[in-house]
Amino acid sequence: MVGLYIHIPFCRRKCGYCTFASAAGREEAMAAYVGAVVREAEAYRGETADTVFLGGGTPSLLPPALLGRLLEGVNKSIAFTPGAEVSLEANPESTDAAAARAWRALGVTRVSLGLQAVQDELLRAIGRVHTCADFLAALRAVEAAGFAHINADLMYALPGQTVRQAEESARAVCALGIDHLSAYALTLEEGAPLFGCPQPDEETDRAMFHAIEAVAEKAGFARYEISNFARPGGQCRHNLKYWRVEDYVGLGAAAHSCCGGERYGNLSDLDEYIGAIRTGACARAFTQRRTPADCAEEAVMLKTRLCEGMQRGELPATPRMEACLARLEEGGMLVQSGGRVALTGAGMDVQNSVVVELALALEGD
């Protein structure tokens, strides 16, 4: 049983912060790409998936007929289990009533809408092509189609953003009928159009997140991962697979997989990926065998993102690790209880640093 990720690398326009693999959404290119993904899935024939996530890019740009061809074709090789969670990322400008009804009819169970902020001036500054009004219209369409599970994406630490604006965005979306909220700090990597643009300092960054967190928790959302909140029953089952280091398969250009003791990723160039699949050549850009040491470090890096933490037994009972855990617990960075180790709120704020300390302690005495 795996989680299945399908990358849809098409966008109307690349956002100012984006470095993901994406291309213009021409229908002929989309059709060729769908055919390639369906063919790639044949390599996993007989596998089953209980979560499916269509990410991008902008999956909502796929015409419903092509989306149906994609899901039906992949399902012939990788069977979706009854009750599988099928998530689709959507942008407001490509979401309307007809599209939402079609997604529901095709078996999509969860829609993740990219909002980022409710202030239109901030949306323009980061290169988004929608407005807050567009988001509200898209949300109404998704709700009317009968979706019970809806996520809204927020970003903070945007250029020129204030703590009050971040709080206003959280307050606005938490008052809506969604059951999941994601709040990620904007990270500008080299190659992004906005790379080098001044952003709020670290203290303001933390103040923004804590403001969002307070609003979300007051509205009935519980934080279950560093950047994610959900009402009861609203957690994203697919993303939990990543954080719990469970097996998942990625299909499509630039998609990554963690399966069968390996991590591997596909070619990111769209034409190269399609060409490789068509000719039967290897579409992988890299393959890495996971050693026991790799698995231990991955568990520390990913499971400490979760509020549930990790089993104490997943960490070695060496004097060095015991001393590290005691030091971090005394410093208020983590708690040990019920056979589990979990970061506190303070530990979550500096998770990267905590991971470094735990990783060093994994090396033994």
TIBA-272381 format. One record per residue (C-alpha): residue number from 1; x, y, z. Coordinates in nm, 4 decimals, decimal comma. Each point is the difference from the previous one (the first is absolute). Layout:
! TIBA-272381
num; px; py; pz
NUM; X; Y; Z .
...
This chain:
! TIBA-272381
num; px; py; pz
1; 0,0000; 0,0000; 0,0000 .
2; 0,1472; 0,3337; -0,1034 .
3; -0,0869; 0,3625; -0,0245 .
4; -0,0104; 0,1204; -0,3594 .
5; 0,1166; 0,3441; -0,1092 .
6; -0,0677; 0,1205; -0,3558 .
7; 0,1775; 0,3157; -0,1097 .
8; -0,1892; 0,2309; -0,2372 .
9; 0,2625; 0,2458; -0,1316 .
10; -0,2277; 0,2530; -0,1674 .
11; -0,0659; 0,3576; 0,1080 .
12; -0,1668; 0,3028; -0,1471 .
13; 0,2931; 0,2077; 0,1214 .
14; 0,2900; -0,0753; 0,2328 .
15; -0,0272; 0,1703; 0,3389 .
16; 0,2832; 0,2233; 0,1138 .
17; 0,1166; -0,2453; 0,2678 .
18; -0,0252; -0,3216; -0,2006 .
19; 0,2888; -0,2228; -0,1069 .
20; -0,2100; -0,3127; -0,0649 .
21; -0,0022; -0,1730; -0,3376 .
22; -0,2830; 0,1576; -0,1977 .
23; -0,0976; 0,0911; -0,3560 .
24; -0,2720; 0,1850; -0,1889 .
25; -0,3303; -0,1860; 0,0043 .
26; -0,0586; -0,0764; -0,3696 .
27; -0,2572; -0,2772; -0,0417 .
28; 0,2062; -0,1987; -0,2517 .
29; 0,2930; 0,0001; 0,2418 .
30; -0,2315; -0,1029; 0,2827 .
31; -0,1364; -0,2935; -0,2029 .
32; 0,3510; -0,1246; -0,0813 .
33; 0,0990; 0,0331; 0,3617 .
34; -0,3045; -0,1895; 0,1291 .
35; 0,0820; -0,2823; -0,2388 .
36; 0,3565; -0,0152; 0,1303 .
37; -0,1085; -0,0083; 0,3664 .
38; -0,2497; -0,2798; -0,0679 .
39; 0,2750; -0,1968; -0,1714 .
40; 0,2439; 0,0631; 0,2861 .
41; -0,2577; -0,1375; 0,2438 .
42; 0,0148; -0,3358; -0,1796 .
43; 0,3381; -0,0623; 0,1633 .
44; -0,1861; -0,0245; 0,3328 .
45; -0,2728; -0,2347; -0,1208 .
46; -0,1548; -0,1925; 0,2880 .
47; 0,0792; 0,2683; 0,2614 .
48; -0,2832; 0,1603; 0,1979 .
49; -0,0338; 0,3554; 0,1325 .
50; -0,2179; 0,1254; 0,2839 .
51; 0,0925; 0,3656; -0,0570 .
52; 0,0407; 0,1866; -0,3285 .
53; 0,1251; 0,3572; -0,0242 .
54; -0,0022; 0,2047; -0,3195 .
55; 0,2446; 0,2860; 0,0516 .
56; 0,1800; 0,2468; -0,2155 .
57; 0,0135; 0,2270; -0,1714 .
58; -0,3719; 0,0539; -0,0250 .
59; -0,1950; -0,3276; -0,0273 .
60; -0,3264; 0,1934; -0,0287 .
61; 0,1137; 0,1140; -0,3458 .
62; -0,0487; -0,3525; -0,1349 .
63; -0,3286; -0,0201; -0,1945 .
64; -0,2357; -0,2447; 0,1743 .
65; 0,0150; -0,2436; -0,2936 .
66; 0,3797; -0,0211; 0,0298 .
67; -0,0159; -0,0261; 0,3788 .
68; -0,2426; -0,2884; -0,0396 .
69; 0,2288; -0,1689; -0,2524 .
70; 0,2907; 0,0418; 0,2406 .
71; -0,1738; -0,1392; 0,3075 .
72; -0,1634; -0,2866; -0,1871 .
73; 0,3238; -0,0937; -0,1758 .
74; 0,2152; 0,0075; 0,3132 .
75; -0,2651; -0,1888; 0,1979 .
76; 0,0296; -0,2917; -0,2445 .
77; 0,3576; -0,0554; 0,1158 .
78; 0,0006; 0,1389; 0,3540 .
79; -0,3382; -0,0844; 0,1465 .
80; -0,1593; 0,2646; 0,2217 .
81; -0,1418; -0,1662; 0,3091 .
82; -0,3631; 0,0524; 0,1032 .
83; -0,0133; 0,3189; 0,2053 .
84; 0,3299; 0,1264; -0,1377 .
85; 0,0733; 0,3657; 0,0656 .
86; 0,0389; 0,1738; -0,3375 .
87; 0,1291; 0,3566; 0,0359 .
88; 0,0267; 0,2611; -0,2728 .
89; 0,1833; 0,3316; 0,0224 .
90; -0,1952; 0,2821; -0,1610 .
91; 0,0516; 0,3689; -0,0637 .
92; -0,2999; 0,2325; 0,0300 .
93; 0,0228; 0,1302; -0,3575 .
94; -0,0389; -0,3533; -0,1428 .
95; -0,2750; -0,1137; 0,2366 .
96; -0,3663; 0,0457; -0,0842 .
97; -0,3265; -0,1843; 0,0625 .
98; 0,0258; -0,2240; -0,3078 .
99; 0,3583; -0,1001; 0,0769 .
100; -0,0776; -0,0719; 0,3656 .
101; -0,2976; -0,2203; -0,0931 .
102; 0,2164; -0,1882; -0,2485 .
103; 0,2741; -0,0600; 0,2595 .
104; -0,2564; -0,1385; 0,2422 .
105; -0,1422; -0,2305; -0,2654 .
106; 0,3512; -0,1269; -0,0798 .
107; 0,0577; -0,1079; 0,3581 .
108; 0,1973; 0,2919; 0,1414 .
109; -0,0761; 0,0208; 0,3726 .
110; 0,2101; 0,2955; 0,1129 .
111; 0,0839; 0,3371; -0,1576 .
112; 0,2897; 0,2210; 0,1062 .
113; -0,0516; 0,3628; -0,1044 .
114; 0,2987; 0,2297; -0,0295 .
115; -0,0850; 0,3346; 0,1582 .
116; 0,3289; 0,1183; 0,1633 .
117; -0,1438; 0,3302; 0,1322 .
118; -0,3285; 0,1920; 0,0019 .
119; 0,1630; 0,3330; -0,0905 .
120; -0,0056; 0,0435; -0,3761 .
121; 0,3063; 0,2236; 0,0037 .
122; 0,2047; -0,2796; 0,1576 .
123; -0,1312; -0,2495; -0,2552 .
124; 0,1088; 0,2280; -0,2833 .
125; 0,3414; 0,0477; 0,1605 .
126; 0,0729; -0,3754; -0,0009 .
127; -0,1327; -0,0524; -0,3519 .
128; -0,3328; -0,1688; 0,0710 .
129; -0,2595; 0,0479; -0,2728 .
130; -0,3069; -0,0233; 0,2236 .
131; -0,1639; 0,2311; 0,2533 .
132; -0,1548; -0,0758; 0,3366 .
133; -0,3427; 0,0288; -0,1645 .
134; 0,1059; -0,2684; -0,2490 .
135; 0,0927; -0,2269; 0,2904 .
136; -0,3377; 0,0498; 0,1674 .
137; -0,1808; -0,0792; -0,3240 .
138; 0,2106; -0,3139; -0,0475 .
139; -0,0696; -0,1090; 0,3579 .
140; -0,3753; 0,0408; -0,0536 .
141; 0,0234; -0,2133; -0,3148 .
142; 0,1916; -0,2753; 0,1790 .
143; -0,2419; 0,0005; 0,2938 .
144; -0,3014; -0,0087; -0,2331 .
145; 0,1481; -0,3041; -0,1757 .
146; -0,0153; -0,1876; 0,3296 .
147; 0,3605; -0,0103; 0,1142 .
148; 0,0262; -0,0567; 0,3743 .
149; 0,3780; 0,0313; 0,0142 .
150; 0,1433; 0,3340; -0,1111 .
151; 0,3394; 0,1503; 0,0744 .
152; 0,1066; 0,3606; -0,0335 .
153; 0,3677; 0,0826; -0,0481 .
154; 0,1398; 0,3100; 0,1677 .
155; 0,3488; 0,1464; -0,0262 .
156; 0,1690; 0,2343; 0,2414 .
157; 0,3305; 0,1896; 0,0058 .
158; -0,0991; 0,1512; -0,3336 .
159; 0,1887; 0,3089; -0,1198 .
160; -0,1629; 0,3008; 0,1641 .
161; -0,2418; -0,2075; 0,2096 .
162; -0,0807; 0,0988; 0,3584 .
163; -0,0923; -0,2182; 0,2958 .
164; -0,3461; 0,1560; -0,0039 .
165; -0,0492; -0,0978; -0,3654 .
166; 0,1029; -0,3601; 0,0704 .
167; -0,2473; -0,0102; 0,2879 .
168; -0,2748; 0,1517; -0,2173 .
169; 0,0531; -0,2707; -0,2621 .
170; -0,0260; -0,2749; 0,2615 .
171; -0,3084; 0,1549; 0,1560 .
172; -0,1736; 0,0258; -0,3368 .
173; 0,0592; -0,3599; -0,1102 .
174; -0,0663; -0,1569; 0,3405 .
175; -0,3446; 0,1577; -0,0047 .
176; -0,0814; -0,1962; -0,3166 .
177; -0,1168; -0,3610; -0,0355 .
178; 0,3418; -0,1578; -0,0511 .
179; 0,1321; -0,2829; 0,2167 .
180; 0,3731; 0,0409; -0,0696 .
181; 0,2453; 0,2883; -0,0018 .
182; 0,3615; 0,0047; -0,1166 .
183; 0,2258; 0,2923; 0,0914 .
184; 0,3479; 0,0006; -0,1505 .
185; 0,2690; 0,2631; 0,0247 .
186; 0,1041; 0,1332; -0,3383 .
187; 0,3416; -0,1363; -0,0934 .
188; 0,1677; 0,1667; -0,2958 .
189; 0,2471; -0,2300; -0,1701 .
190; 0,2519; 0,0952; -0,2630 .
191; -0,1694; -0,0097; -0,3390 .
192; -0,3313; 0,1375; 0,1253 .
193; -0,0972; 0,3375; -0,1525 .
194; -0,0251; 0,1554; 0,3470 .
195; 0,3304; -0,1426; 0,1232 .
196; 0,1877; 0,2637; 0,1977 .
197; -0,3109; 0,2026; 0,0783 .
198; 0,0020; 0,1268; 0,3636 .
199; -0,2183; -0,2015; 0,2381 .
200; -0,1043; 0,0447; 0,3628 .
201; 0,2713; -0,0862; 0,2536 .
202; -0,0043; -0,3206; 0,2033 .
203; -0,1711; 0,1586; 0,3000 .
204; -0,2816; 0,1350; -0,2177 .
205; -0,0224; -0,3328; -0,1825 .
206; -0,0622; -0,1793; 0,3318 .
207; -0,2476; 0,2659; 0,1125 .
208; -0,1972; -0,0518; -0,3209 .
209; -0,0174; -0,3756; 0,0460 .
210; -0,0982; 0,0238; 0,3652 .
211; -0,2782; 0,2446; -0,0923 .
212; -0,1300; -0,2445; -0,2618 .
213; 0,0277; -0,2865; 0,2480 .
214; -0,1978; 0,1845; 0,2675 .
215; -0,2788; 0,0871; -0,2430 .
216; -0,0188; -0,3559; -0,1350 .
217; -0,0111; -0,1646; 0,3421 .
218; -0,2663; 0,2426; 0,1232 .
219; -0,2073; -0,0957; -0,3062 .
220; 0,0180; -0,3710; 0,0829 .
221; 0,2988; -0,1074; -0,2059 .
222; 0,2681; -0,2162; 0,1622 .
223; 0,3595; 0,0216; -0,1107 .
224; 0,1227; -0,3454; -0,0997 .
225; 0,3147; 0,0875; -0,1961 .
226; 0,2370; 0,2950; -0,0004 .
227; -0,1972; 0,1864; -0,2668 .
228; -0,3374; -0,1769; -0,0054 .
229; -0,3236; 0,0235; 0,1967 .
230; -0,3225; -0,1989; -0,0266 .
231; -0,3422; -0,0280; 0,1503 .
232; -0,0861; -0,3510; 0,1299 .
233; 0,0210; -0,2478; -0,2895 .
234; 0,1557; 0,2540; -0,2346 .
235; 0,3653; -0,1049; 0,0051 .
236; 0,1570; -0,0647; -0,3402 .
237; 0,0603; -0,3748; -0,0028 .
238; 0,2337; 0,0190; -0,2991 .
239; 0,2365; 0,2544; 0,1495 .
240; 0,0079; -0,2006; 0,3221 .
241; 0,1627; -0,2770; -0,2012 .
242; 0,2915; 0,2297; -0,0828 .
243; 0,0479; 0,1088; 0,3598 .
244; -0,0339; -0,3545; 0,1353 .
245; 0,2525; -0,1210; -0,2601 .
246; -0,2404; -0,2473; -0,1583 .
247; 0,0346; -0,1208; -0,3596 .
248; -0,1238; 0,2221; -0,2789 .
249; 0,0306; -0,0019; -0,3777 .
250; 0,0351; 0,3139; -0,2079 .
251; -0,1095; 0,0102; -0,3640 .
252; 0,0807; 0,2718; -0,2523 .
253; 0,2781; 0,2448; -0,0724 .
254; 0,2066; 0,0946; 0,3073 .
255; -0,2041; -0,2356; 0,2221 .
256; 0,1864; -0,1697; 0,2843 .
257; -0,0612; -0,3419; 0,1543 .
258; 0,0942; -0,1787; 0,3205 .
259; -0,0674; -0,3649; -0,0606 .
260; 0,1637; -0,3396; 0,0206 .
261; 0,2945; 0,1216; 0,2038 .
262; 0,0864; 0,2754; -0,2475 .
263; -0,0569; 0,3681; -0,0572 .
264; -0,0099; 0,1052; -0,3642 .
265; -0,1190; 0,2874; -0,2128 .
266; -0,1050; 0,0511; -0,3603 .
267; 0,1404; 0,2301; -0,2648 .
268; -0,1322; 0,3523; 0,0516 .
269; 0,0042; 0,1144; -0,3631 .
270; -0,3452; -0,0675; -0,1460 .
271; 0,1158; -0,0983; -0,3496 .
272; 0,2805; -0,2190; 0,1330 .
273; -0,2404; -0,1785; 0,2334 .
274; -0,2597; -0,0651; -0,2717 .
275; 0,2704; -0,1110; -0,2437 .
276; 0,1478; -0,2455; 0,2483 .
277; -0,3371; -0,1552; 0,0767 .
278; -0,0941; -0,0268; -0,3691 .
279; 0,3245; -0,1772; -0,0934 .
280; 0,0080; -0,2239; 0,3041 .
281; 0,3147; 0,1652; 0,1329 .
282; 0,0554; 0,0679; 0,3684 .
283; -0,1804; 0,3184; 0,1066 .
284; 0,1841; 0,0238; 0,3303 .
285; 0,2395; 0,2859; 0,0674 .
286; 0,1475; -0,1723; 0,3063 .
287; -0,0337; -0,3077; 0,2207 .
288; 0,1260; -0,0254; 0,3567 .
289; 0,0058; -0,3181; 0,2030 .
290; -0,1100; 0,0707; 0,3584 .
291; 0,2464; -0,1284; 0,2581 .
292; -0,1027; -0,0589; 0,3644 .
293; 0,1764; 0,3272; 0,0844 .
294; -0,1983; 0,1811; -0,2696 .
295; -0,3263; -0,1411; 0,1363 .
296; 0,0848; 0,1084; 0,3546 .
297; 0,0829; 0,3552; -0,1104 .
298; -0,3152; 0,0211; -0,2134 .
299; -0,2121; -0,1096; 0,2950 .
300; 0,1498; 0,2729; 0,2185 .
301; -0,0344; 0,2668; -0,2683 .
302; -0,3588; -0,0819; -0,0991 .
303; -0,1688; -0,1457; 0,3069 .
304; 0,1059; 0,2891; 0,2227 .
305; -0,2112; 0,2208; -0,2266 .
306; -0,3064; -0,1765; 0,1410 .
307; -0,1579; 0,0995; 0,3292 .
308; -0,0362; -0,3726; 0,0742 .
309; 0,3776; -0,0333; -0,0301 .
310; 0,1687; -0,3377; -0,0284 .
311; 0,0388; -0,3193; 0,1983 .
312; 0,2835; 0,0159; 0,2533 .
313; 0,1071; -0,3426; -0,1244 .
314; 0,0850; 0,1503; -0,3394 .
315; 0,2919; 0,1789; 0,1636 .
316; 0,3003; -0,1966; 0,1286 .
317; 0,0360; -0,0390; 0,3764 .
318; 0,3611; 0,1193; -0,0052 .
319; 0,1497; 0,2261; 0,2682 .
320; 0,0442; 0,2705; -0,2645 .
321; -0,3657; -0,0124; -0,1040 .
322; -0,1199; -0,0138; 0,3610 .
323; 0,2058; 0,3094; 0,0804 .
324; -0,1283; 0,1801; -0,3084 .
325; -0,3655; -0,0742; 0,0815 .
326; 0,0485; 0,1048; 0,3622 .
327; 0,1640; 0,3261; -0,1077 .
328; -0,2746; 0,0807; -0,2496 .
329; -0,2738; -0,0900; 0,2488 .
330; 0,1561; 0,2146; 0,2703 .
331; 0,0194; 0,2861; -0,2496 .
332; -0,3718; -0,0310; -0,0744 .
333; 0,0532; -0,1190; -0,3577 .
334; -0,1640; -0,3419; 0,0329 .
335; -0,1981; -0,2260; 0,2316 .
336; 0,0263; -0,3738; 0,0616 .
337; -0,3259; -0,1654; 0,0979 .
338; -0,1772; -0,3289; -0,0612 .
339; 0,2928; -0,1461; -0,1862 .
340; 0,0065; 0,2886; -0,2476 .
341; 0,2251; 0,2982; -0,0650 .
342; -0,1646; 0,3169; -0,1303 .
343; 0,1122; 0,3570; -0,0460 .
344; -0,1635; 0,2780; 0,1980 .
345; -0,1194; 0,3197; -0,1629 .
346; 0,3370; 0,1555; 0,0772 .
347; 0,1721; -0,3008; -0,1537 .
348; -0,2145; 0,0265; -0,3119 .
349; 0,1157; 0,3605; -0,0416 .
350; 0,3595; -0,1213; -0,0296 .
351; -0,0640; -0,3473; -0,1394 .
352; 0,2952; 0,0138; -0,2383 .
353; 0,2393; 0,0596; 0,2887 .
354; -0,1569; -0,2777; 0,2077 .
355; 0,0307; -0,2393; -0,2937 .
356; 0,3697; 0,0824; -0,0321 .
357; 0,0577; -0,0835; 0,3678 .
358; -0,1931; -0,3259; -0,0219 .
359; 0,1760; -0,0977; -0,3225 .
360; 0,3388; 0,0534; 0,1637 .
361; -0,1099; -0,2136; 0,2933 .
362; -0,0981; -0,2778; -0,2425 .
363; 0,3669; -0,0399; -0,0852 .
364; 0,0484; -0,1730; 0,3344 .
365; 0,2757; 0,0147; 0,2579 .
